[in-house]
Amino acid sequence: MPARLSIISAVVAFVLAFTALPALAHHGWNWAEDENSELTGVVESTSLGNPHGTVTLMVDGEAWEIEVGQPWRNERAGLSEENLFKGAEITVQGHRSKDAGERRLKAERVIIEGTVHDLYPGRD
């Protein structure tokens, strides 16, 4: 019986390890530059669902994908689809993609009409 339990435990550990890899690869910060960046543009579209929200921001005629937080983090910071409406001008502070060809930024802060919405308090 103990040998069978060990085999089952090993199989479960193996399955859990490999099903967690895609989530870890996507949700970390390792794809983003270490340096802070700032973009100002006009909201084209917003989706604040799981696993994290996204905002398409038009900056100098180019569409940028802005990753904001998970639904609970956006709510805590005061971000909503009402204040991220199409046509709103916003400034985003965060970290650009390491891939120079990718117009993508992970937001730490979103500034709307002078109000700072801090998604990651204490993170610079």
N, C-alpha and C positions, 0 to 999 in steps of 0.2 A: 504493500500500500504506500509506504513512504516514497519509493522509486516512482510510482505513478504520479504522486502529488508533485514531485520534483519536475517531472516531464511537463505536466500541465502548467506549473508555475513558469517554466522556461518558455513555453509556447506563448503564454499570456504576456510575459515581459517582452518577448520578441515582437509580437503584434503591436503592443502599445508603443514600443520604441519607434517602429516604422510608420505608424499612423500619426505620430506626433511630429515627425520631421517636416512635413509641408507647412504646418502651422507655425513652427519655430522659424523656419526659413522666411516666411512672409511677414511675421509680426515683429521681428526684431528691428533694431536700428542699424544693423550692419550694412545695409544697402545704401545708407545715406552718409554724406560727408560729415566730418567732425565739426567743421566750421559752421557758424550760424549765417543764415542768409535772410534777406527780406525781399518780398515781392508785393507790389501793389497792383491791383487790377479790378476788373468788373466780373461779378459772378455770372456765369453762363447757366450752370445747373448745380443742384445740390442733392445729395442722397445721404441721409444720416443713419442708415441701418447698420446691421451687423456685417462683418466683424468690426468694421470701423467706417466712419463716414468719409465721403469724398465730396470735394467741391471742384468743379471745373471753373478755372479762373482765366479770363482772357487778359493777357499781359502783352502790350505792344503787338497786338494782332495774332499772338500765339496762344494756344490752349495749354494750360498747365493743370496737371492733376494734383490737387492738394489733399493730402491725407490728414483728416482731423481725427478725433478720438472715437472710442467706442461710445455707444449711446449714453451710458451712464456718465462718462467723462465729459461729453458734449453738454449734457444737461447740467452737470455740476458747474461747468464753465459759463453757462448761460447762452450757449449756441443753440439755435433752432432754425428750422427752415423759414420761419418768419423773419429772422434778421439776416439770413443768408439768401435772400430772395434774388431772382434773376434781375440784374441791373444794379445791384448794390455794389458800391466801391468799398473794397476791404484791403487791409494790409495784413500779410501773413509773415510771421517770423518762425524760422525753423531750419531744417536741414535738407539741402538738395540731394538728389540722387548722385551717386558716384559716377554713374554712366552719363557722360556729357551730352549724349544724344537724347536722353530721356528728360522730358520736362515734367518732373515730379518732385514734390517737396513734402516732407513730413512736418506738419505744423506743431509748434509748441505754444504759440500765441496767435490769436486772431484779433485784429483791431478793427472795430466797426464804429464809425462816427465818434472816434475818440475814446470809446470804451474798450478796455483790454479784456479779452476773454482768454484766461490763462488755463490751457489744457494740461500743462505739466508744471504746476507750481514748484519753484525751486530748481528747475532744470534750465541750464543755460546753453 
